[in-house]
C-alpha cells in the first residue's frame, strides 16, 4: 500500500512540477528523489512497516511476493532513471510529464502484482497501458512514433476488450471476482462458461506480455517508440505483466491446470520459436532487442506453465536479471548514432569499459553460467521439468542456443570487427559507474541468487 | 583445502592480468601464476596427500541442492597435473609470439585454466556445468580475438556447437537431479539415482552429445579442424591438449556410473561411431597438406580410440585411457610447438612448400622426430604404454561382442598414424631445400626448453609409467564398482 499511494502522489507531483520548476535538471532530481522515497517505503513495507492502513475489502493482498516484485520493478525503474533519464530530454518538451506517466505506471504495477479481485487486475492493466500508449507516441513529429502509438492503442484496446469479456464470463460461471474463492476444481468437468472466460483471459494476458501468436504488435511498437521508452516498456512492464499472469493462473485457475497446460505449453513454444528465429535475421540492434524480448517472454511463459515454487522464485529472479540486462543495453544503445550491428564495429577499442559491461549483459541474456540470466533460465527449466514437460524444456534450450547467435553477433561486432563506432553522446563517469555496478550485480546474482530469493521467505 | 588453491590461483591471476597494462609484465605474471599453480599441483601429489587437503566443500546455493565441492582423486589428479604442466610449457613455447593487447589474452588463458581445473575437480553437477562454460567462454574470446583470417565464423561455429550440446547436457543433469533420492546435485547422489531403462537412454544421449562434441567423436567433429586451424597456437594447444580431455573425463565421471544400463546398451553404437571416426580421420589426415589440419585429424583419431576404450569398460582399458589422456596432451602440445616454430619461420604451414629443413636445423629435427614417434605410439614412448593398455582393455571387454573387430580396426589406426606422421616428417625435414627453406635457422633457447621438457616427459613416462598407474589404480577399482553392470552380462 505504501508504494501504491506514494507512486500515485508522485505522479501528480511530477505532473504539476513543470509549473513551478523550469530547470530540467531540477525536475530530474525531483523524480529521482521521489522514486528513492518510494523504494524506501517499499523496503519498509517488506520489513512490516506500513504507513497507511486501508481496507481493500480483500481485493488486494500485499504479500512478500507482490512486495518483492514491486521492489524489483521500482529498483529497475530507478536504474532506468539513472542511466537514461537524461536522454528523455531529447524526446520532446514535456519532460516532467514523462516522469509523471512513469510514476503512474509504477502505481499500476502495485495493482497487478497484488490483486485478488479480477477488477483490480483490470484496473492495474489499464493504468499501466494508457500511459504507455502516450509514451509510445511521445515523439510527436516522428511518423513511426505515431504509428507505434496508434498500433499499440488499437491492439491494446482490443485485448482489453477480450479481458473484460473473459472476466465477465468467469464471473458468470462462479459468481465472484475473487480469484482465490473460485471453487471450481475440475472434478466432474469444468463449466463451458468458465473455460471460455479462462481462454479469453489467457489470450489477453498473452497479448500484454507479447507471447506468440499475439506478438505482432511488439516489434513495430518497440521499434517505433522513442528508444528510451522502449527500454522501459520491454523490460519492467513486461515483467509486471508476467507477475500478473502468474498470479492470475496460480490463484484462479491453478486447480484445473490439467485443462489448460497444453495450451500454455504451445504458446510458450511458439513464442520461443518466433522470437528467437526472427531475431536472428535482424540488422538493427533495437529490433533485435524487440524480438529478444519476445524470446525471453517465451522462457517466462514456462513459469506460467509450471506454477510451482520454482516458477515463483524463478520469475522474480528472471524479472530482475532480464530487466537489468536489457535496460543497460538500451542505455548504451541510446548513445549510439547508428542502431545497426555494424554501428557497433570497433566499439571495444573506443569504449573498452562499456563494451566489457555489455558483454556481461549479453552473456546474461544468452543464459551463460555465472550470470543472473543463467540461473533464472535454470529455475525456469527446473520448474518446467517438475511440471512434467521434457519436450518443452528441450525445445527451450535449443532456442536458447539459437539466441546465442544474435547476442554474440553484437559481441563480435564490438570486439572482433574493425570500424569506427559512432557515439553521439558523451558518456559521463557516473553512467559508467552505474553500468559497472549493474554488471557486478548481474554476476553477483548469478553466483548467489539467494541474496534476492531469500527475500521471498524471510 | 589445497584443491581450492589450484582453482583459485589461476582465476585470481587471470582477473589481475586484465589490469596489467604492460605486455611484457602481463606475460611474466602469467608465467609466474602458472608456475605457482604447478607447484601447488605437485604438492598435492607429494606432500599434502591427506583427504581433507584433497577435498573441499562449502555451502553454495543450498536451495538449489548444489554445493561448492571439489575433490582431487585419481583421474582428476592426473588431469590437473597435465593442465598444470602444460601451461608453463605453452607459455615458454609461445614466448616470442606477439599479441595485440597481450594482457587480455593472457587473462583469458588463465581463466580457461581455472575453468579446466574446476571441471576436473568438481564433484557437484551444477558446479561442473559452471566450470564447463567457464572454460569455454574465454576460449571463444581468445580464438575469435587473436585467431587467423577466417576466425570469426569458424570460432562462432565452434561456440554454437559446444554451447548447444552443453545446454542439452544441462537438461540431462537437471533430469538426473530430479531422480536423485535426496534432490541434490552431488556426485554421490547422482551415482545413487534410480532411473528406468528408457529414462536412462534419454539422459544418456543428452549427456553423451555434449561430451562427444567436445572430444570430438564422429560425426560431431566438424567444428574441430577449422577451429584448430584458425585459433592462435597457444589457444589451439589448450584446446587440443586439455579441453578435449574434458569430454573423455566427462564420460568417465558423469556418464558411465550415472546411467550404467544405458551406457551398456548403447555401448556398441557409440563404439561403432568411435571406430568409424578413427579410421575416417586417419584417412583424411593422410590427404592433408596443411600441417595444422593434419594434426587436428590425427587428434580426432587418437581421441576416438579413447572413446572406444571407455565404452569397453575394463580396468586396463580405463587405466589406459587415463594415462593416454595425459600422454596425448603432452604429445600433441609438442606437435603444435613444432607447427608454431615452422609457421613463424616460414610463414606457411603447407607441407608442399617445405622441405630439407633437417640439415639446417638439426635440433628441431631431432626433437620433432621423437614427438612424431610418440604420435605413432612406438615403444619407449609414453603413448605406447597407454595404447597397449587400451588395446588390451578393448580386447578383453565383456560388454561388447565385437571386441576383436574393434581391436583390429583400432590397431589399423596405428598403421595409418605411421603413414601420415612419417609422411609429414619426411616432407618437412628431408628432400631438397627450396628458396623458402634455404635460410633456415635452428630453434631458440626457449623453444628448446619447451620441446625438451616435452621430450623428457615422453621418455620418462615411456620407460617408467608406474607413477601414472599408481595414481589411477585405486580410482579405477572404485569406478568399476560404481559402474557395476555385471548383473546385466550373460556369462
Boltz contact constraints between the chains, C-beta under 6 A:
constraints:
  - contact:
      token1: [A, 368]
      token2: [B, 133]
      max_distance: 6.0
  - contact:
      token1: [A, 369]
      token2: [B, 130]
      max_distance: 6.0
  - contact:
      token1: [A, 369]
      token2: [B, 133]
      max_distance: 6.0
  - contact:
      token1: [A, 382]
      token2: [B, 174]
      max_distance: 6.0
  - contact:
      token1: [A, 385]
      token2: [B, 174]
      max_distance: 6.0
  - contact:
      token1: [A, 393]
      token2: [B, 171]
      max_distance: 6.0
  - contact:
      token1: [A, 397]
      token2: [B, 167]
      max_distance: 6.0
  - contact:
      token1: [A, 397]
      token2: [B, 171]
      max_distance: 6.0
  - contact:
      token1: [A, 400]
      token2: [B, 167]
      max_distance: 6.0
  - contact:
      token1: [A, 401]
      token2: [B, 163]
      max_distance: 6.0
  - contact:
      token1: [A, 401]
      token2: [B, 164]
      max_distance: 6.0
  - contact:
      token1: [A, 401]
      token2: [B, 167]
      max_distance: 6.0
  - contact:
      token1: [A, 404]
      token2: [B, 163]
      max_distance: 6.0
  - contact:
      token1: [A, 412]
      token2: [B, 152]
      max_distance: 6.0
  - contact:
      token1: [A, 416]
      token2: [B, 144]
      max_distance: 6.0
  - contact:
      token1: [A, 416]
      token2: [B, 152]
      max_distance: 6.0
